[in-house]
Every structure is written in C-alpha cells, then in structure tokens.
C-alpha cells in the first residue's frame, strides 16, 4: 500500500485530518492553524503529466513508451500530438540529379 503524507499549504504542518468531502473530493483541515482545503487539485496533476508528455514527445519517444512512463492514455497522447502539430519536420523529396534523369530518358542523338 502506498502512503502519501500531506502537508498544510498554509503552515506546512503535518497535523492534518480529513474534514468531509465536497463534489466527490476529500477536504482536509490543519489542526495547527485551522486552514481547510483540498490537496493536489486534479488540474495541477494533469498539467504536470502533460508537461512530461510534451517533453518525451520532443525526445522522439514512441506513444506506447510515453503512455507507460506517464500513465496517460495513448489516445490522449495522439490527440495532443495532432492538436499541437508536432509531427516533426516534413520530409522533403530527395533531389534528383540532372544526369540521372537524362540517362533514364530517351537516348541522345
């Protein structure tokens, strides 16, 4: 079992306890200073995960490896790639040599 220690956002005390819930999320109260609130809002956690996804995309990792490392679904990662346009530089067609094209064409007379 994983145990996460929470600290008060106001006084950094470890003396906190659960204090009900609101909107399906647990609220906590600090016994030292009386501050009440939530811990680690979902938006902050998602922003951290997406920043890590973006960094791994820049390092050219595969979608599957990013999904394993961050816990973000592959479809979400693919959607972020598509939305950001981070598909990489477009491949330019290979330049052809003039001599090679003349050799393939009709014989010189």
VMD Tcl script that builds the backbone (N, CA, C; Angstrom):
set m [mol new atoms 327]
animate dup $m
set s [atomselect $m all]
$s set {name element resname resid chain x y z} {
  {N N UNK 1 A 0.844 -1.175 0.000}
  {CA C UNK 1 A 0.000 0.000 0.000}
  {C C UNK 1 A 0.892 1.242 0.000}
  {N N UNK 2 A 0.524 2.201 -0.788}
  {CA C UNK 2 A 1.275 3.438 -0.884}
  {C C UNK 2 A 0.666 4.460 0.056}
  {N N UNK 3 A 1.500 5.075 0.877}
  {CA C UNK 3 A 1.039 6.079 1.821}
  {C C UNK 3 A 1.626 7.422 1.414}
  {N N UNK 4 A 0.783 8.412 1.264}
  {CA C UNK 4 A 1.222 9.747 0.892}
  {C C UNK 4 A 1.010 10.686 2.063}
  {N N UNK 5 A 2.059 11.355 2.501}
  {CA C UNK 5 A 1.959 12.307 3.596}
  {C C UNK 5 A 1.566 13.671 3.045}
  {N N UNK 6 A 0.509 14.246 3.566}
  {CA C UNK 6 A 0.059 15.568 3.154}
  {C C UNK 6 A 0.556 16.593 4.155}
  {N N UNK 7 A 0.811 17.790 3.658}
  {CA C UNK 7 A 1.232 18.899 4.492}
  {C C UNK 7 A 0.269 20.055 4.282}
  {N N UNK 8 A 0.129 20.877 5.311}
  {CA C UNK 8 A -0.735 22.045 5.217}
  {C C UNK 8 A -0.128 23.034 4.231}
  {N N UNK 9 A -0.968 23.582 3.346}
  {CA C UNK 9 A -0.486 24.536 2.354}
  {C C UNK 9 A -0.154 25.883 2.982}
  {N N UNK 10 A -0.714 26.168 4.139}
  {CA C UNK 10 A -0.511 27.462 4.770}
  {C C UNK 10 A 0.680 27.468 5.733}
  {N N UNK 11 A 0.753 26.444 6.620}
  {CA C UNK 11 A 1.805 26.452 7.640}
  {C C UNK 11 A 2.788 25.287 7.505}
  {N N UNK 12 A 2.593 24.402 6.528}
  {CA C UNK 12 A 3.455 23.245 6.264}
  {C C UNK 12 A 3.492 22.247 7.414}
  {N N UNK 13 A 2.453 22.221 8.223}
  {CA C UNK 13 A 2.368 21.279 9.327}
  {C C UNK 13 A 1.883 19.920 8.824}
  {N N UNK 14 A 2.273 18.860 9.547}
  {CA C UNK 14 A 1.807 17.512 9.210}
  {C C UNK 14 A 0.528 17.155 9.959}
  {N N UNK 15 A 0.048 18.034 10.825}
  {CA C UNK 15 A -1.111 17.757 11.660}
  {C C UNK 15 A -2.397 18.074 10.897}
  {N N UNK 16 A -2.755 17.210 9.975}
  {CA C UNK 16 A -3.979 17.427 9.212}
  {C C UNK 16 A -4.900 16.236 9.379}
  {N N UNK 17 A -6.172 16.468 9.117}
  {CA C UNK 17 A -7.154 15.387 9.186}
  {C C UNK 17 A -8.196 15.606 8.111}
  {N N UNK 18 A -8.878 14.536 7.757}
  {CA C UNK 18 A -9.959 14.661 6.778}
  {C C UNK 18 A -11.089 15.453 7.393}
  {N N UNK 19 A -11.730 16.255 6.576}
  {CA C UNK 19 A -12.804 17.108 7.072}
  {C C UNK 19 A -13.969 17.094 6.085}
  {N N UNK 20 A -14.498 15.915 5.804}
  {CA C UNK 20 A -15.642 15.792 4.921}
  {C C UNK 20 A -15.245 15.751 3.458}
  {N N UNK 21 A -16.227 16.003 2.606}
  {CA C UNK 21 A -15.980 15.994 1.177}
  {C C UNK 21 A -16.913 16.976 0.488}
  {N N UNK 22 A -16.520 17.379 -0.699}
  {CA C UNK 22 A -17.323 18.292 -1.489}
  {C C UNK 22 A -17.087 17.969 -2.948}
  {N N UNK 23 A -18.146 17.730 -3.667}
  {CA C UNK 23 A -18.017 17.400 -5.079}
  {C C UNK 23 A -17.280 16.100 -5.318}
  {N N UNK 24 A -17.348 15.182 -4.377}
  {CA C UNK 24 A -16.680 13.902 -4.541}
  {C C UNK 24 A -15.201 13.917 -4.182}
  {N N UNK 25 A -14.686 15.051 -3.762}
  {CA C UNK 25 A -13.269 15.159 -3.394}
  {C C UNK 25 A -13.152 15.388 -1.895}
  {N N UNK 26 A -12.169 14.755 -1.271}
  {CA C UNK 26 A -11.975 14.889 0.168}
  {C C UNK 26 A -11.415 16.262 0.516}
  {N N UNK 27 A -11.927 16.833 1.605}
  {CA C UNK 27 A -11.393 18.086 2.135}
  {C C UNK 27 A -10.576 17.748 3.375}
  {N N UNK 28 A -9.586 18.566 3.664}
  {CA C UNK 28 A -8.729 18.354 4.815}
  {C C UNK 28 A -8.659 19.623 5.639}
  {N N UNK 29 A -8.397 19.454 6.963}
  {CA C UNK 29 A -8.257 20.592 7.851}
  {C C UNK 29 A -6.977 20.427 8.654}
  {N N UNK 30 A -6.223 21.514 8.759}
  {CA C UNK 30 A -4.997 21.520 9.548}
  {C C UNK 30 A -5.369 21.768 11.007}
  {N N UNK 31 A -4.886 20.917 11.929}
  {CA C UNK 31 A -5.177 21.101 13.343}
  {C C UNK 31 A -4.334 22.211 13.941}
  {N N UNK 32 A -3.208 22.513 13.327}
  {CA C UNK 32 A -2.316 23.534 13.871}
  {C C UNK 32 A -2.836 24.951 13.600}
  {N N UNK 33 A -3.244 25.227 12.348}
  {CA C UNK 33 A -3.651 26.600 12.011}
  {C C UNK 33 A -5.121 26.725 11.636}
  {N N UNK 34 A -5.808 25.606 11.416}
  {CA C UNK 34 A -7.224 25.655 11.096}
  {C C UNK 34 A -7.531 25.815 9.614}
  {N N UNK 35 A -6.509 25.856 8.767}
  {CA C UNK 35 A -6.713 26.014 7.323}
  {C C UNK 35 A -7.432 24.785 6.759}
  {N N UNK 36 A -8.414 25.028 5.883}
  {CA C UNK 36 A -9.145 23.945 5.245}
  {C C UNK 36 A -8.942 24.005 3.745}
  {N N UNK 37 A -8.913 22.859 3.102}
  {CA C UNK 37 A -8.799 22.861 1.648}
  {C C UNK 37 A -8.600 21.472 1.092}
  {N N UNK 38 A -8.374 21.427 -0.228}
  {CA C UNK 38 A -8.117 20.195 -0.950}
  {C C UNK 38 A -6.618 20.054 -1.146}
  {N N UNK 39 A -6.176 18.853 -1.414}
  {CA C UNK 39 A -4.767 18.643 -1.703}
  {C C UNK 39 A -4.590 18.160 -3.123}
  {N N UNK 40 A -3.589 18.713 -3.789}
  {CA C UNK 40 A -3.203 18.362 -5.156}
  {C C UNK 40 A -4.422 18.333 -6.073}
  {N N UNK 41 A -4.897 19.498 -6.481}
  {CA C UNK 41 A -6.030 19.533 -7.396}
  {C C UNK 41 A -5.734 18.739 -8.667}
  {N N UNK 42 A -6.767 18.193 -9.263}
  {CA C UNK 42 A -6.598 17.349 -10.446}
  {C C UNK 42 A -5.966 18.121 -11.594}
  {N N UNK 43 A -6.282 19.406 -11.741}
  {CA C UNK 43 A -5.741 20.193 -12.845}
  {C C UNK 43 A -4.227 20.338 -12.736}
  {N N UNK 44 A -3.719 20.464 -11.535}
  {CA C UNK 44 A -2.277 20.592 -11.334}
  {C C UNK 44 A -1.580 19.288 -11.706}
  {N N UNK 45 A -2.152 18.176 -11.290}
  {CA C UNK 45 A -1.567 16.869 -11.598}
  {C C UNK 45 A -1.571 16.611 -13.106}
  {N N UNK 46 A -2.681 16.926 -13.776}
  {CA C UNK 46 A -2.763 16.726 -15.222}
  {C C UNK 46 A -1.781 17.622 -15.952}
  {N N UNK 47 A -1.631 18.859 -15.504}
  {CA C UNK 47 A -0.687 19.774 -16.135}
  {C C UNK 47 A 0.739 19.240 -16.018}
  {N N UNK 48 A 1.072 18.644 -14.876}
  {CA C UNK 48 A 2.402 18.058 -14.694}
  {C C UNK 48 A 2.597 16.865 -15.626}
  {N N UNK 49 A 1.575 16.019 -15.733}
  {CA C UNK 49 A 1.666 14.862 -16.620}
  {C C UNK 49 A 1.801 15.292 -18.074}
  {N N UNK 50 A 1.018 16.286 -18.497}
  {CA C UNK 50 A 1.065 16.733 -19.879}
  {C C UNK 50 A 2.388 17.409 -20.203}
  {N N UNK 51 A 2.996 18.096 -19.235}
  {CA C UNK 51 A 4.317 18.689 -19.453}
  {C C UNK 51 A 5.352 17.590 -19.674}
  {N N UNK 52 A 5.219 16.498 -18.916}
  {CA C UNK 52 A 6.129 15.368 -19.091}
  {C C UNK 52 A 5.896 14.698 -20.447}
  {N N UNK 53 A 4.635 14.590 -20.862}
  {CA C UNK 53 A 4.318 14.017 -22.176}
  {C C UNK 53 A 4.949 14.855 -23.280}
  {N N UNK 54 A 4.807 16.179 -23.181}
  {CA C UNK 54 A 5.374 17.062 -24.196}
  {C C UNK 54 A 6.891 16.928 -24.266}
  {N N UNK 55 A 7.543 16.803 -23.096}
  {CA C UNK 55 A 8.996 16.647 -23.077}
  {C C UNK 55 A 9.402 15.331 -23.737}
  {N N UNK 56 A 8.690 14.254 -23.447}
  {CA C UNK 56 A 9.017 12.960 -24.045}
  {C C UNK 56 A 8.734 12.955 -25.540}
  {N N UNK 57 A 7.732 13.706 -25.981}
  {CA C UNK 57 A 7.464 13.814 -27.416}
  {C C UNK 57 A 8.617 14.532 -28.123}
  {N N UNK 58 A 9.166 15.552 -27.472}
  {CA C UNK 58 A 10.306 16.258 -28.055}
  {C C UNK 58 A 11.530 15.358 -28.163}
  {N N UNK 59 A 11.632 14.385 -27.244}
  {CA C UNK 59 A 12.743 13.441 -27.275}
  {C C UNK 59 A 12.499 12.303 -28.258}
  {N N UNK 60 A 11.388 12.378 -28.984}
  {CA C UNK 60 A 11.038 11.417 -30.044}
  {C C UNK 60 A 10.792 10.003 -29.504}
  {N N UNK 61 A 10.189 9.886 -28.312}
  {CA C UNK 61 A 9.812 8.575 -27.790}
  {C C UNK 61 A 8.526 8.121 -28.468}
  {N N UNK 62 A 8.293 6.829 -28.446}
  {CA C UNK 62 A 7.072 6.307 -29.055}
  {C C UNK 62 A 5.877 6.590 -28.150}
  {N N UNK 63 A 4.683 6.548 -28.740}
  {CA C UNK 63 A 3.474 6.808 -27.969}
  {C C UNK 63 A 3.280 5.772 -26.869}
  {N N UNK 64 A 3.592 4.532 -27.181}
  {CA C UNK 64 A 3.430 3.466 -26.190}
  {C C UNK 64 A 4.376 3.645 -25.009}
  {N N UNK 65 A 5.624 4.027 -25.281}
  {CA C UNK 65 A 6.568 4.207 -24.176}
  {C C UNK 65 A 6.181 5.411 -23.323}
  {N N UNK 66 A 5.648 6.461 -23.956}
  {CA C UNK 66 A 5.197 7.633 -23.197}
  {C C UNK 66 A 4.005 7.251 -22.329}
  {N N UNK 67 A 3.092 6.460 -22.876}
  {CA C UNK 67 A 1.921 6.028 -22.111}
  {C C UNK 67 A 2.337 5.197 -20.897}
  {N N UNK 68 A 3.318 4.324 -21.073}
  {CA C UNK 68 A 3.798 3.518 -19.949}
  {C C UNK 68 A 4.474 4.381 -18.887}
  {N N UNK 69 A 5.262 5.351 -19.308}
  {CA C UNK 69 A 6.039 6.165 -18.370}
  {C C UNK 69 A 5.179 7.167 -17.600}
  {N N UNK 70 A 4.150 7.715 -18.243}
  {CA C UNK 70 A 3.379 8.791 -17.619}
  {C C UNK 70 A 2.019 8.372 -17.095}
  {N N UNK 71 A 1.471 7.276 -17.594}
  {CA C UNK 71 A 0.134 6.863 -17.173}
  {C C UNK 71 A -0.973 7.558 -17.942}
  {N N UNK 72 A -0.627 8.300 -18.991}
  {CA C UNK 72 A -1.606 8.975 -19.842}
  {C C UNK 72 A -1.962 8.024 -20.983}
  {N N UNK 73 A -3.227 7.970 -21.351}
  {CA C UNK 73 A -3.685 7.051 -22.383}
  {C C UNK 73 A -3.070 7.393 -23.742}
  {N N UNK 74 A -2.855 6.357 -24.568}
  {CA C UNK 74 A -2.256 6.554 -25.897}
  {C C UNK 74 A -3.110 7.468 -26.764}
  {N N UNK 75 A -4.435 7.327 -26.677}
  {CA C UNK 75 A -5.309 8.179 -27.485}
  {C C UNK 75 A -5.175 9.647 -27.083}
  {N N UNK 76 A -4.998 9.907 -25.804}
  {CA C UNK 76 A -4.819 11.278 -25.337}
  {C C UNK 76 A -3.511 11.846 -25.868}
  {N N UNK 77 A -2.463 11.038 -25.850}
  {CA C UNK 77 A -1.162 11.485 -26.356}
  {C C UNK 77 A -1.254 11.762 -27.853}
  {N N UNK 78 A -1.909 10.860 -28.579}
  {CA C UNK 78 A -2.062 11.058 -30.024}
  {C C UNK 78 A -2.862 12.317 -30.319}
  {N N UNK 79 A -3.880 12.576 -29.526}
  {CA C UNK 79 A -4.687 13.784 -29.708}
  {C C UNK 79 A -3.859 15.040 -29.441}
  {N N UNK 80 A -2.970 14.994 -28.430}
  {CA C UNK 80 A -2.096 16.138 -28.153}
  {C C UNK 80 A -1.106 16.359 -29.282}
  {N N UNK 81 A -0.592 15.280 -29.857}
  {CA C UNK 81 A 0.336 15.402 -30.985}
  {C C UNK 81 A -0.364 16.039 -32.168}
  {N N UNK 82 A -1.569 15.574 -32.448}
  {CA C UNK 82 A -2.324 16.083 -33.588}
  {C C UNK 82 A -2.701 17.552 -33.387}
  {N N UNK 83 A -3.104 17.908 -32.165}
  {CA C UNK 83 A -3.521 19.274 -31.880}
  {C C UNK 83 A -2.346 20.244 -31.940}
  {N N UNK 84 A -1.170 19.813 -31.473}
  {CA C UNK 84 A -0.018 20.709 -31.449}
  {C C UNK 84 A 0.694 20.775 -32.791}
  {N N UNK 85 A 0.443 19.808 -33.660}
  {CA C UNK 85 A 1.131 19.796 -34.952}
  {C C UNK 85 A 2.583 19.399 -34.814}
  {N N UNK 86 A 2.903 18.661 -33.790}
  {CA C UNK 86 A 4.279 18.265 -33.518}
  {C C UNK 86 A 4.627 16.953 -34.214}
  {N N UNK 87 A 4.302 16.858 -35.460}
  {CA C UNK 87 A 4.593 15.632 -36.191}
  {C C UNK 87 A 6.022 15.607 -36.693}
  {N N UNK 88 A 6.765 16.668 -36.478}
  {CA C UNK 88 A 8.156 16.728 -36.921}
  {C C UNK 88 A 8.261 17.451 -38.236}
  {N N UNK 89 A 9.478 17.699 -38.673}
  {CA C UNK 89 A 9.655 18.405 -39.935}
  {C C UNK 89 A 9.187 17.554 -41.108}
  {N N UNK 90 A 8.596 18.209 -42.066}
  {CA C UNK 90 A 8.109 17.491 -43.245}
  {C C UNK 90 A 9.303 16.982 -44.042}
  {N N UNK 91 A 9.177 15.797 -44.542}
  {CA C UNK 91 A 10.263 15.229 -45.324}
  {C C UNK 91 A 10.250 15.822 -46.723}
  {N N UNK 92 A 11.358 16.363 -47.131}
  {CA C UNK 92 A 11.470 16.940 -48.472}
  {C C UNK 92 A 11.806 15.820 -49.443}
  {N N UNK 93 A 11.306 15.885 -50.671}
  {CA C UNK 93 A 11.661 14.846 -51.634}
  {C C UNK 93 A 13.153 14.916 -51.937}
  {N N UNK 94 A 13.729 13.760 -52.154}
  {CA C UNK 94 A 15.166 13.698 -52.428}
  {C C UNK 94 A 15.466 14.387 -53.758}
  {N N UNK 95 A 16.497 15.227 -53.803}
  {CA C UNK 95 A 16.818 15.911 -55.055}
  {C C UNK 95 A 17.329 14.905 -56.097}
  {N N UNK 96 A 16.919 15.107 -57.310}
  {CA C UNK 96 A 17.370 14.226 -58.390}
  {C C UNK 96 A 18.472 14.928 -59.170}
  {N N UNK 97 A 19.372 14.143 -59.662}
  {CA C UNK 97 A 20.472 14.704 -60.449}
  {C C UNK 97 A 20.038 14.805 -61.900}
  {N N UNK 98 A 20.502 15.865 -62.567}
  {CA C UNK 98 A 20.131 16.054 -63.966}
  {C C UNK 98 A 20.681 14.939 -64.834}
  {N N UNK 99 A 21.869 14.531 -64.540}
  {CA C UNK 99 A 22.488 13.476 -65.344}
  {C C UNK 99 A 21.708 12.173 -65.242}
  {N N UNK 100 A 21.176 11.896 -64.058}
  {CA C UNK 100 A 20.436 10.654 -63.857}
  {C C UNK 100 A 19.115 10.688 -64.624}
  {N N UNK 101 A 18.474 11.837 -64.674}
  {CA C UNK 101 A 17.197 11.905 -65.388}
  {C C UNK 101 A 17.426 11.815 -66.893}
  {N N UNK 102 A 18.535 12.358 -67.398}
  {CA C UNK 102 A 18.809 12.269 -68.818}
  {C C UNK 102 A 19.137 10.844 -69.212}
  {N N UNK 103 A 19.796 10.111 -68.330}
  {CA C UNK 103 A 20.149 8.741 -68.635}
  {C C UNK 103 A 18.916 7.863 -68.705}
  {N N UNK 104 A 17.893 8.190 -67.928}
  {CA C UNK 104 A 16.680 7.384 -67.932}
  {C C UNK 104 A 15.775 7.732 -69.095}
  {N N UNK 105 A 15.938 8.874 -69.685}
  {CA C UNK 105 A 15.052 9.322 -70.767}
  {C C UNK 105 A 15.450 8.708 -72.094}
  {N N UNK 106 A 15.025 9.343 -73.135}
  {CA C UNK 106 A 15.331 8.841 -74.484}
  {C C UNK 106 A 16.824 9.020 -74.782}
  {N N UNK 107 A 17.387 8.171 -75.603}
  {CA C UNK 107 A 18.811 8.274 -75.918}
  {C C UNK 107 A 19.107 9.554 -76.705}
  {N N UNK 108 A 20.298 10.064 -76.515}
  {CA C UNK 108 A 20.708 11.276 -77.228}
  {C C UNK 108 A 21.015 10.929 -78.676}
  {N N UNK 109 A 20.742 11.823 -79.542}
  {CA C UNK 109 A 21.058 11.608 -80.956}
  {C C UNK 109 A 22.062 12.575 -81.458}
}
mol reanalyze $m
mol bondsrecalc $m
mol representation Tube
mol addrep $m
